[in-house]
Amino acid sequence: MELRDKLVGVWALVSWQSTLDGEFHGYPFGREARGRLTYNANGTMSAILMKPDRRSFS
């Protein structure tokens, strides 16, 4: 099975931190960032990333 086939599905963000040359630069969306990545068998991908305290649109 190729790597491409193993990645197909929906993935949850566990953590996200920024580094440059091995040096920590912070959490772009906060320590509790939320997100999902979706990889489809046809080669398309989508990402949804957000801060946990984002206000509702309503």
mmCIF file as Biopython writes it, N, C-alpha, C and O atoms, coordinates in Angstrom:
data_model
#
loop_
_atom_site.group_PDB
_atom_site.id
_atom_site.type_symbol
_atom_site.label_atom_id
_atom_site.label_alt_id
_atom_site.label_comp_id
_atom_site.label_asym_id
_atom_site.label_entity_id
_atom_site.label_seq_id
_atom_site.pdbx_PDB_ins_code
_atom_site.Cartn_x
_atom_site.Cartn_y
_atom_site.Cartn_z
_atom_site.occupancy
_atom_site.B_iso_or_equiv
_atom_site.auth_seq_id
_atom_site.auth_asym_id
_atom_site.pdbx_PDB_model_num
ATOM 1   N N  . MET A ? 1  ? 0.850   -1.177 0.000  1.0 0.0 1  A 1 
ATOM 2   C CA . MET A ? 1  ? 0.000   0.000  0.000  1.0 0.0 1  A 1 
ATOM 3   C C  . MET A ? 1  ? 0.898   1.242  0.000  1.0 0.0 1  A 1 
ATOM 4   O O  . MET A ? 1  ? 1.844   1.338  0.782  1.0 0.0 1  A 1 
ATOM 5   N N  . GLU A ? 2  ? 0.589   2.177  -0.877 1.0 0.0 2  A 1 
ATOM 6   C CA . GLU A ? 2  ? 1.366   3.412  -0.978 1.0 0.0 2  A 1 
ATOM 7   C C  . GLU A ? 2  ? 0.974   4.387  0.129  1.0 0.0 2  A 1 
ATOM 8   O O  . GLU A ? 2  ? -0.122  4.305  0.683  1.0 0.0 2  A 1 
ATOM 9   N N  . LEU A ? 3  ? 1.879   5.306  0.443  1.0 0.0 3  A 1 
ATOM 10  C CA . LEU A ? 3  ? 1.616   6.317  1.466  1.0 0.0 3  A 1 
ATOM 11  C C  . LEU A ? 3  ? 0.339   7.085  1.147  1.0 0.0 3  A 1 
ATOM 12  O O  . LEU A ? 3  ? -0.459  7.366  2.041  1.0 0.0 3  A 1 
ATOM 13  N N  . ARG A ? 4  ? 0.146   7.423  -0.118 1.0 0.0 4  A 1 
ATOM 14  C CA . ARG A ? 4  ? -1.049  8.162  -0.535 1.0 0.0 4  A 1 
ATOM 15  C C  . ARG A ? 4  ? -2.320  7.446  -0.072 1.0 0.0 4  A 1 
ATOM 16  O O  . ARG A ? 4  ? -3.250  8.087  0.419  1.0 0.0 4  A 1 
ATOM 17  N N  . ASP A ? 5  ? -2.361  6.137  -0.224 1.0 0.0 5  A 1 
ATOM 18  C CA . ASP A ? 5  ? -3.530  5.349  0.178  1.0 0.0 5  A 1 
ATOM 19  C C  . ASP A ? 5  ? -3.699  5.320  1.695  1.0 0.0 5  A 1 
ATOM 20  O O  . ASP A ? 5  ? -4.822  5.287  2.197  1.0 0.0 5  A 1 
ATOM 21  N N  . LYS A ? 6  ? -2.596  5.332  2.415  1.0 0.0 6  A 1 
ATOM 22  C CA . LYS A ? 6  ? -2.653  5.307  3.880  1.0 0.0 6  A 1 
ATOM 23  C C  . LYS A ? 6  ? -3.167  6.621  4.464  1.0 0.0 6  A 1 
ATOM 24  O O  . LYS A ? 6  ? -3.707  6.636  5.570  1.0 0.0 6  A 1 
ATOM 25  N N  . LEU A ? 7  ? -3.004  7.720  3.731  1.0 0.0 7  A 1 
ATOM 26  C CA . LEU A ? 7  ? -3.418  9.032  4.233  1.0 0.0 7  A 1 
ATOM 27  C C  . LEU A ? 7  ? -4.885  9.356  3.979  1.0 0.0 7  A 1 
ATOM 28  O O  . LEU A ? 7  ? -5.418  10.280 4.593  1.0 0.0 7  A 1 
ATOM 29  N N  . VAL A ? 8  ? -5.543  8.632  3.106  1.0 0.0 8  A 1 
ATOM 30  C CA . VAL A ? 8  ? -6.947  8.911  2.783  1.0 0.0 8  A 1 
ATOM 31  C C  . VAL A ? 8  ? -7.792  8.816  4.046  1.0 0.0 8  A 1 
ATOM 32  O O  . VAL A ? 8  ? -7.731  7.830  4.780  1.0 0.0 8  A 1 
ATOM 33  N N  . GLY A ? 9  ? -8.591  9.871  4.289  1.0 0.0 9  A 1 
ATOM 34  C CA . GLY A ? 9  ? -9.471  9.904  5.453  1.0 0.0 9  A 1 
ATOM 35  C C  . GLY A ? 9  ? -9.469  11.277 6.097  1.0 0.0 9  A 1 
ATOM 36  O O  . GLY A ? 9  ? -8.971  12.245 5.522  1.0 0.0 9  A 1 
ATOM 37  N N  . VAL A ? 10 ? -10.026 11.352 7.288  1.0 0.0 10 A 1 
ATOM 38  C CA . VAL A ? 10 ? -10.120 12.602 8.044  1.0 0.0 10 A 1 
ATOM 39  C C  . VAL A ? 10 ? -9.189  12.510 9.242  1.0 0.0 10 A 1 
ATOM 40  O O  . VAL A ? 10 ? -9.190  11.517 9.969  1.0 0.0 10 A 1 
ATOM 41  N N  . TRP A ? 11 ? -8.395  13.554 9.441  1.0 0.0 11 A 1 
ATOM 42  C CA . TRP A ? 11 ? -7.398  13.596 10.506 1.0 0.0 11 A 1 
ATOM 43  C C  . TRP A ? 11 ? -7.675  14.784 11.415 1.0 0.0 11 A 1 
ATOM 44  O O  . TRP A ? 11 ? -7.991  15.874 10.938 1.0 0.0 11 A 1 
ATOM 45  N N  . ALA A ? 12 ? -7.559  14.578 12.721 1.0 0.0 12 A 1 
ATOM 46  C CA . ALA A ? 12 ? -7.778  15.644 13.706 1.0 0.0 12 A 1 
ATOM 47  C C  . ALA A ? 12 ? -6.444  16.273 14.092 1.0 0.0 12 A 1 
ATOM 48  O O  . ALA A ? 12 ? -5.445  15.574 14.258 1.0 0.0 12 A 1 
ATOM 49  N N  . LEU A ? 13 ? -6.435  17.590 14.231 1.0 0.0 13 A 1 
ATOM 50  C CA . LEU A ? 13 ? -5.248  18.312 14.683 1.0 0.0 13 A 1 
ATOM 51  C C  . LEU A ? 13 ? -4.989  17.975 16.142 1.0 0.0 13 A 1 
ATOM 52  O O  . LEU A ? 13 ? -5.893  18.068 16.973 1.0 0.0 13 A 1 
ATOM 53  N N  . VAL A ? 14 ? -3.776  17.588 16.453 1.0 0.0 14 A 1 
ATOM 54  C CA . VAL A ? 14 ? -3.391  17.263 17.825 1.0 0.0 14 A 1 
ATOM 55  C C  . VAL A ? 14 ? -2.713  18.466 18.464 1.0 0.0 14 A 1 
ATOM 56  O O  . VAL A ? 14 ? -3.018  18.814 19.605 1.0 0.0 14 A 1 
ATOM 57  N N  . SER A ? 15 ? -1.801  19.103 17.747 1.0 0.0 15 A 1 
ATOM 58  C CA . SER A ? 15 ? -1.147  20.321 18.231 1.0 0.0 15 A 1 
ATOM 59  C C  . SER A ? 15 ? -0.543  21.048 17.041 1.0 0.0 15 A 1 
ATOM 60  O O  . SER A ? 15 ? -0.317  20.462 15.983 1.0 0.0 15 A 1 
ATOM 61  N N  . TRP A ? 16 ? -0.285  22.341 17.236 1.0 0.0 16 A 1 
ATOM 62  C CA . TRP A ? 16 ? 0.312   23.146 16.181 1.0 0.0 16 A 1 
ATOM 63  C C  . TRP A ? 16 ? 1.170   24.201 16.838 1.0 0.0 16 A 1 
ATOM 64  O O  . TRP A ? 16 ? 0.670   25.054 17.569 1.0 0.0 16 A 1 
ATOM 65  N N  . GLN A ? 17 ? 2.459   24.143 16.578 1.0 0.0 17 A 1 
ATOM 66  C CA . GLN A ? 17 ? 3.362   25.167 17.085 1.0 0.0 17 A 1 
ATOM 67  C C  . GLN A ? 17 ? 4.300   25.583 15.973 1.0 0.0 17 A 1 
ATOM 68  O O  . GLN A ? 17 ? 4.599   24.805 15.067 1.0 0.0 17 A 1 
ATOM 69  N N  . SER A ? 18 ? 4.756   26.813 16.051 1.0 0.0 18 A 1 
ATOM 70  C CA . SER A ? 18 ? 5.623   27.375 15.033 1.0 0.0 18 A 1 
ATOM 71  C C  . SER A ? 18 ? 7.080   27.307 15.482 1.0 0.0 18 A 1 
ATOM 72  O O  . SER A ? 18 ? 7.410   27.678 16.609 1.0 0.0 18 A 1 
ATOM 73  N N  . THR A ? 19 ? 7.945   26.831 14.592 1.0 0.0 19 A 1 
ATOM 74  C CA . THR A ? 19 ? 9.384   26.826 14.861 1.0 0.0 19 A 1 
ATOM 75  C C  . THR A ? 19 ? 10.112  27.358 13.637 1.0 0.0 19 A 1 
ATOM 76  O O  . THR A ? 19 ? 9.627   27.240 12.511 1.0 0.0 19 A 1 
ATOM 77  N N  . LEU A ? 20 ? 11.273  27.941 13.867 1.0 0.0 20 A 1 
ATOM 78  C CA . LEU A ? 20 ? 12.128  28.424 12.790 1.0 0.0 20 A 1 
ATOM 79  C C  . LEU A ? 20 ? 13.551  28.072 13.154 1.0 0.0 20 A 1 
ATOM 80  O O  . LEU A ? 20 ? 14.044  28.476 14.207 1.0 0.0 20 A 1 
ATOM 81  N N  . ASP A ? 21 ? 14.211  27.328 12.300 1.0 0.0 21 A 1 
ATOM 82  C CA . ASP A ? 21 ? 15.577  26.861 12.565 1.0 0.0 21 A 1 
ATOM 83  C C  . ASP A ? 21 ? 15.672  26.151 13.908 1.0 0.0 21 A 1 
ATOM 84  O O  . ASP A ? 21 ? 16.661  26.295 14.627 1.0 0.0 21 A 1 
ATOM 85  N N  . GLY A ? 22 ? 14.630  25.378 14.244 1.0 0.0 22 A 1 
ATOM 86  C CA . GLY A ? 22 ? 14.624  24.612 15.482 1.0 0.0 22 A 1 
ATOM 87  C C  . GLY A ? 22 ? 14.264  25.407 16.724 1.0 0.0 22 A 1 
ATOM 88  O O  . GLY A ? 22 ? 14.232  24.853 17.822 1.0 0.0 22 A 1 
ATOM 89  N N  . GLU A ? 23 ? 13.991  26.702 16.568 1.0 0.0 23 A 1 
ATOM 90  C CA . GLU A ? 23 ? 13.647  27.556 17.713 1.0 0.0 23 A 1 
ATOM 91  C C  . GLU A ? 23 ? 12.135  27.772 17.783 1.0 0.0 23 A 1 
ATOM 92  O O  . GLU A ? 23 ? 11.505  28.125 16.786 1.0 0.0 23 A 1 
ATOM 93  N N  . PHE A ? 24 ? 11.566  27.558 18.956 1.0 0.0 24 A 1 
ATOM 94  C CA . PHE A ? 24 ? 10.124  27.707 19.173 1.0 0.0 24 A 1 
ATOM 95  C C  . PHE A ? 24 ? 9.710   29.170 19.009 1.0 0.0 24 A 1 
ATOM 96  O O  . PHE A ? 24 ? 10.361  30.071 19.537 1.0 0.0 24 A 1 
ATOM 97  N N  . HIS A ? 25 ? 8.610   29.396 18.264 1.0 0.0 25 A 1 
ATOM 98  C CA . HIS A ? 25 ? 8.116   30.756 18.032 1.0 0.0 25 A 1 
ATOM 99  C C  . HIS A ? 25 ? 6.669   30.959 18.457 1.0 0.0 25 A 1 
ATOM 100 O O  . HIS A ? 25 ? 6.116   32.031 18.215 1.0 0.0 25 A 1 
ATOM 101 N N  . GLY A ? 26 ? 6.045   29.987 19.072 1.0 0.0 26 A 1 
ATOM 102 C CA . GLY A ? 26 ? 4.695   30.178 19.586 1.0 0.0 26 A 1 
ATOM 103 C C  . GLY A ? 26 ? 3.659   29.267 18.956 1.0 0.0 26 A 1 
ATOM 104 O O  . GLY A ? 26 ? 3.968   28.377 18.164 1.0 0.0 26 A 1 
ATOM 105 N N  . TYR A ? 27 ? 2.428   29.524 19.338 1.0 0.0 27 A 1 
ATOM 106 C CA . TYR A ? 27 ? 1.275   28.759 18.869 1.0 0.0 27 A 1 
ATOM 107 C C  . TYR A ? 27 ? 0.417   29.680 18.001 1.0 0.0 27 A 1 
ATOM 108 O O  . TYR A ? 27 ? -0.277  30.540 18.544 1.0 0.0 27 A 1 
ATOM 109 N N  . PRO A ? 28 ? 0.438   29.534 16.675 1.0 0.0 28 A 1 
ATOM 110 C CA . PRO A ? 28 ? -0.273  30.447 15.778 1.0 0.0 28 A 1 
ATOM 111 C C  . PRO A ? 28 ? -1.763  30.611 16.088 1.0 0.0 28 A 1 
ATOM 112 O O  . PRO A ? 28 ? -2.302  31.706 15.925 1.0 0.0 28 A 1 
ATOM 113 N N  . PHE A ? 29 ? -2.434  29.554 16.528 1.0 0.0 29 A 1 
ATOM 114 C CA . PHE A ? 29 ? -3.866  29.618 16.834 1.0 0.0 29 A 1 
ATOM 115 C C  . PHE A ? 29 ? -4.126  29.310 18.298 1.0 0.0 29 A 1 
ATOM 116 O O  . PHE A ? 29 ? -5.223  28.881 18.656 1.0 0.0 29 A 1 
ATOM 117 N N  . GLY A ? 30 ? -3.131  29.524 19.148 1.0 0.0 30 A 1 
ATOM 118 C CA . GLY A ? 30 ? -3.266  29.230 20.570 1.0 0.0 30 A 1 
ATOM 119 C C  . GLY A ? 30 ? -2.918  27.788 20.881 1.0 0.0 30 A 1 
ATOM 120 O O  . GLY A ? 30 ? -2.804  26.957 19.981 1.0 0.0 30 A 1 
ATOM 121 N N  . ARG A ? 31 ? -2.751  27.498 22.164 1.0 0.0 31 A 1 
ATOM 122 C CA . ARG A ? 31 ? -2.371  26.147 22.591 1.0 0.0 31 A 1 
ATOM 123 C C  . ARG A ? 31 ? -3.454  25.111 22.322 1.0 0.0 31 A 1 
ATOM 124 O O  . ARG A ? 31 ? -3.153  23.924 22.195 1.0 0.0 31 A 1 
ATOM 125 N N  . GLU A ? 32 ? -4.697  25.536 22.233 1.0 0.0 32 A 1 
ATOM 126 C CA . GLU A ? 32 ? -5.818  24.604 22.049 1.0 0.0 32 A 1 
ATOM 127 C C  . GLU A ? 32 ? -6.416  24.698 20.646 1.0 0.0 32 A 1 
ATOM 128 O O  . GLU A ? 32 ? -7.624  24.532 20.480 1.0 0.0 32 A 1 
ATOM 129 N N  . ALA A ? 33 ? -5.591  24.961 19.640 1.0 0.0 33 A 1 
ATOM 130 C CA . ALA A ? 33 ? -6.079  25.064 18.258 1.0 0.0 33 A 1 
ATOM 131 C C  . ALA A ? 33 ? -6.860  23.807 17.879 1.0 0.0 33 A 1 
ATOM 132 O O  . ALA A ? 33 ? -6.581  22.709 18.358 1.0 0.0 33 A 1 
ATOM 133 N N  . ARG A ? 34 ? -7.835  24.002 17.013 1.0 0.0 34 A 1 
ATOM 134 C CA . ARG A ? 34 ? -8.658  22.885 16.547 1.0 0.0 34 A 1 
ATOM 135 C C  . ARG A ? 34 ? -8.564  22.797 15.029 1.0 0.0 34 A 1 
ATOM 136 O O  . ARG A ? 34 ? -8.360  23.803 14.350 1.0 0.0 34 A 1 
ATOM 137 N N  . GLY A ? 35 ? -8.714  21.597 14.510 1.0 0.0 35 A 1 
ATOM 138 C CA . GLY A ? 35 ? -8.671  21.472 13.065 1.0 0.0 35 A 1 
ATOM 139 C C  . GLY A ? 35 ? -8.887  20.058 12.571 1.0 0.0 35 A 1 
ATOM 140 O O  . GLY A ? 35 ? -8.804  19.087 13.323 1.0 0.0 35 A 1 
ATOM 141 N N  . ARG A ? 36 ? -9.168  19.977 11.280 1.0 0.0 36 A 1 
ATOM 142 C CA . ARG A ? 36 ? -9.353  18.703 10.595 1.0 0.0 36 A 1 
ATOM 143 C C  . ARG A ? 36 ? -8.696  18.805 9.222  1.0 0.0 36 A 1 
ATOM 144 O O  . ARG A ? 36 ? -8.764  19.843 8.564  1.0 0.0 36 A 1 
ATOM 145 N N  . LEU A ? 37 ? -8.070  17.730 8.805  1.0 0.0 37 A 1 
ATOM 146 C CA . LEU A ? 37 ? -7.543  17.588 7.448  1.0 0.0 37 A 1 
ATOM 147 C C  . LEU A ? 37 ? -8.289  16.436 6.797  1.0 0.0 37 A 1 
ATOM 148 O O  . LEU A ? 37 ? -8.505  15.399 7.425  1.0 0.0 37 A 1 
ATOM 149 N N  . THR A ? 38 ? -8.680  16.612 5.555  1.0 0.0 38 A 1 
ATOM 150 C CA . THR A ? 38 ? -9.347  15.550 4.817  1.0 0.0 38 A 1 
ATOM 151 C C  . THR A ? 38 ? -8.570  15.283 3.538  1.0 0.0 38 A 1 
ATOM 152 O O  . THR A ? 38 ? -8.349  16.186 2.732  1.0 0.0 38 A 1 
ATOM 153 N N  . TYR A ? 39 ? -8.161  14.040 3.363  1.0 0.0 39 A 1 
ATOM 154 C CA . TYR A ? 39 ? -7.495  13.598 2.139  1.0 0.0 39 A 1 
ATOM 155 C C  . TYR A ? 39 ? -8.424  12.624 1.436  1.0 0.0 39 A 1 
ATOM 156 O O  . TYR A ? 39 ? -8.853  11.630 2.023  1.0 0.0 39 A 1 
ATOM 157 N N  . ASN A ? 40 ? -8.735  12.910 0.173  1.0 0.0 40 A 1 
ATOM 158 C CA . ASN A ? 40 ? -9.620  12.052 -0.614 1.0 0.0 40 A 1 
ATOM 159 C C  . ASN A ? 40 ? -8.816  11.168 -1.558 1.0 0.0 40 A 1 
ATOM 160 O O  . ASN A ? 40 ? -7.698  11.516 -1.938 1.0 0.0 40 A 1 
ATOM 161 N N  . ALA A ? 41 ? -9.377  10.038 -1.932 1.0 0.0 41 A 1 
ATOM 162 C CA . ALA A ? 41 ? -8.709  9.088  -2.816 1.0 0.0 41 A 1 
ATOM 163 C C  . ALA A ? 41 ? -8.408  9.685  -4.190 1.0 0.0 41 A 1 
ATOM 164 O O  . ALA A ? 41 ? -7.493  9.228  -4.875 1.0 0.0 41 A 1 
ATOM 165 N N  . ASN A ? 42 ? -9.170  10.704 -4.599 1.0 0.0 42 A 1 
ATOM 166 C CA . ASN A ? 42 ? -8.944  11.325 -5.910 1.0 0.0 42 A 1 
ATOM 167 C C  . ASN A ? 42 ? -7.814  12.353 -5.890 1.0 0.0 42 A 1 
ATOM 168 O O  . ASN A ? 42 ? -7.527  12.972 -6.915 1.0 0.0 42 A 1 
ATOM 169 N N  . GLY A ? 43 ? -7.169  12.542 -4.735 1.0 0.0 43 A 1 
ATOM 170 C CA . GLY A ? 43 ? -6.024  13.443 -4.642 1.0 0.0 43 A 1 
ATOM 171 C C  . GLY A ? 43 ? -6.332  14.820 -4.090 1.0 0.0 43 A 1 
ATOM 172 O O  . GLY A ? 43 ? -5.420  15.631 -3.929 1.0 0.0 43 A 1 
ATOM 173 N N  . THR A ? 44 ? -7.597  15.110 -3.795 1.0 0.0 44 A 1 
ATOM 174 C CA . THR A ? 44 ? -7.917  16.418 -3.226 1.0 0.0 44 A 1 
ATOM 175 C C  . THR A ? 44 ? -7.733  16.404 -1.715 1.0 0.0 44 A 1 
ATOM 176 O O  . THR A ? 44 ? -7.784  15.358 -1.068 1.0 0.0 44 A 1 
ATOM 177 N N  . MET A ? 45 ? -7.518  17.599 -1.174 1.0 0.0 45 A 1 
ATOM 178 C CA . MET A ? 45 ? -7.280  17.756 0.262  1.0 0.0 45 A 1 
ATOM 179 C C  . MET A ? 45 ? -7.968  19.027 0.722  1.0 0.0 45 A 1 
ATOM 180 O O  . MET A ? 45 ? -8.047  19.996 -0.032 1.0 0.0 45 A 1 
ATOM 181 N N  . SER A ? 46 ? -8.464  19.034 1.943  1.0 0.0 46 A 1 
ATOM 182 C CA . SER A ? 46 ? -9.008  20.256 2.531  1.0 0.0 46 A 1 
ATOM 183 C C  . SER A ? 46 ? -8.568  20.334 3.983  1.0 0.0 46 A 1 
ATOM 184 O O  . SER A ? 46 ? -8.335  19.317 4.637  1.0 0.0 46 A 1 
ATOM 185 N N  . ALA A ? 47 ? -8.460  21.567 4.476  1.0 0.0 47 A 1 
ATOM 186 C CA . ALA A ? 47 ? -8.041  21.793 5.857  1.0 0.0 47 A 1 
ATOM 187 C C  . ALA A ? 47 ? -8.954  22.821 6.497  1.0 0.0 47 A 1 
ATOM 188 O O  . ALA A ? 47 ? -9.324  23.813 5.869  1.0 0.0 47 A 1 
ATOM 189 N N  . ILE A ? 48 ? -9.315  22.579 7.744  1.0 0.0 48 A 1 
ATOM 190 C CA . ILE A ? 48 ? -10.091 23.520 8.546  1.0 0.0 48 A 1 
ATOM 191 C C  . ILE A ? 48 ? -9.314  23.712 9.839  1.0 0.0 48 A 1 
ATOM 192 O O  . ILE A ? 48 ? -9.112  22.759 10.592 1.0 0.0 48 A 1 
ATOM 193 N N  . LEU A ? 49 ? -8.878  24.937 10.101 1.0 0.0 49 A 1 
ATOM 194 C CA . LEU A ? 49 ? -8.099  25.255 11.296 1.0 0.0 49 A 1 
ATOM 195 C C  . LEU A ? 49 ? -8.729  26.459 11.972 1.0 0.0 49 A 1 
ATOM 196 O O  . LEU A ? 49 ? -9.164  27.390 11.295 1.0 0.0 49 A 1 
ATOM 197 N N  . MET A ? 50 ? -8.785  26.455 13.314 1.0 0.0 50 A 1 
ATOM 198 C CA . MET A ? 50 ? -9.405  27.578 14.014 1.0 0.0 50 A 1 
ATOM 199 C C  . MET A ? 50 ? -8.925  27.676 15.452 1.0 0.0 50 A 1 
ATOM 200 O O  . MET A ? 50 ? -8.418  26.716 16.032 1.0 0.0 50 A 1 
ATOM 201 N N  . LYS A ? 51 ? -9.101  28.858 16.002 1.0 0.0 51 A 1 
ATOM 202 C CA . LYS A ? 51 ? -8.862  29.062 17.428 1.0 0.0 51 A 1 
ATOM 203 C C  . LYS A ? 51 ? -10.053 28.489 18.185 1.0 0.0 51 A 1 
ATOM 204 O O  . LYS A ? 51 ? -11.174 28.537 17.679 1.0 0.0 51 A 1 
ATOM 205 N N  . PRO A ? 52 ? -9.844  27.953 19.376 1.0 0.0 52 A 1 
ATOM 206 C CA . PRO A ? 52 ? -10.954 27.343 20.114 1.0 0.0 52 A 1 
ATOM 207 C C  . PRO A ? 52 ? -11.978 28.359 20.607 1.0 0.0 52 A 1 
ATOM 208 O O  . PRO A ? 52 ? -13.135 28.003 20.833 1.0 0.0 52 A 1 
ATOM 209 N N  . ASP A ? 53 ? -11.582 29.600 20.776 1.0 0.0 53 A 1 
ATOM 210 C CA . ASP A ? 53 ? -12.489 30.614 21.323 1.0 0.0 53 A 1 
ATOM 211 C C  . ASP A ? 53 ? -13.109 31.489 20.233 1.0 0.0 53 A 1 
ATOM 212 O O  . ASP A ? 53 ? -13.551 32.605 20.507 1.0 0.0 53 A 1 
ATOM 213 N N  . ARG A ? 54 ? -13.141 30.987 19.006 1.0 0.0 54 A 1 
ATOM 214 C CA . ARG A ? 54 ? -13.725 31.740 17.903 1.0 0.0 54 A 1 
ATOM 215 C C  . ARG A ? 54 ? -15.200 32.013 18.177 1.0 0.0 54 A 1 
ATOM 216 O O  . ARG A ? 54 ? -15.935 31.126 18.609 1.0 0.0 54 A 1 
ATOM 217 N N  . ARG A ? 55 ? -15.618 33.235 17.924 1.0 0.0 55 A 1 
ATOM 218 C CA . ARG A ? 55 ? -17.014 33.603 18.154 1.0 0.0 55 A 1 
ATOM 219 C C  . ARG A ? 55 ? -17.904 33.078 17.038 1.0 0.0 55 A 1 
ATOM 220 O O  . ARG A ? 55 ? -17.477 32.972 15.888 1.0 0.0 55 A 1 
ATOM 221 N N  . SER A ? 56 ? -19.130 32.755 17.382 1.0 0.0 56 A 1 
ATOM 222 C CA . SER A ? 56 ? -20.106 32.251 16.432 1.0 0.0 56 A 1 
ATOM 223 C C  . SER A ? 56 ? -20.490 33.339 15.431 1.0 0.0 56 A 1 
ATOM 224 O O  . SER A ? 56 ? -20.419 34.525 15.752 1.0 0.0 56 A 1 
ATOM 225 N N  . PHE A ? 57 ? -20.898 32.947 14.222 1.0 0.0 57 A 1 
ATOM 226 C CA . PHE A ? 57 ? -21.341 33.900 13.216 1.0 0.0 57 A 1 
ATOM 227 C C  . PHE A ? 57 ? -22.712 34.483 13.537 1.0 0.0 57 A 1 
ATOM 228 O O  . PHE A ? 57 ? -23.068 35.536 13.008 1.0 0.0 57 A 1 
ATOM 229 N N  . SER A ? 58 ? -23.474 33.833 14.379 1.0 0.0 58 A 1 
ATOM 230 C CA . SER A ? 58 ? -24.845 34.280 14.642 1.0 0.0 58 A 1 
ATOM 231 C C  . SER A ? 58 ? -24.923 35.513 15.493 1.0 0.0 58 A 1 
ATOM 232 O O  . SER A ? 58 ? -26.018 35.992 15.788 1.0 0.0 58 A 1 
#
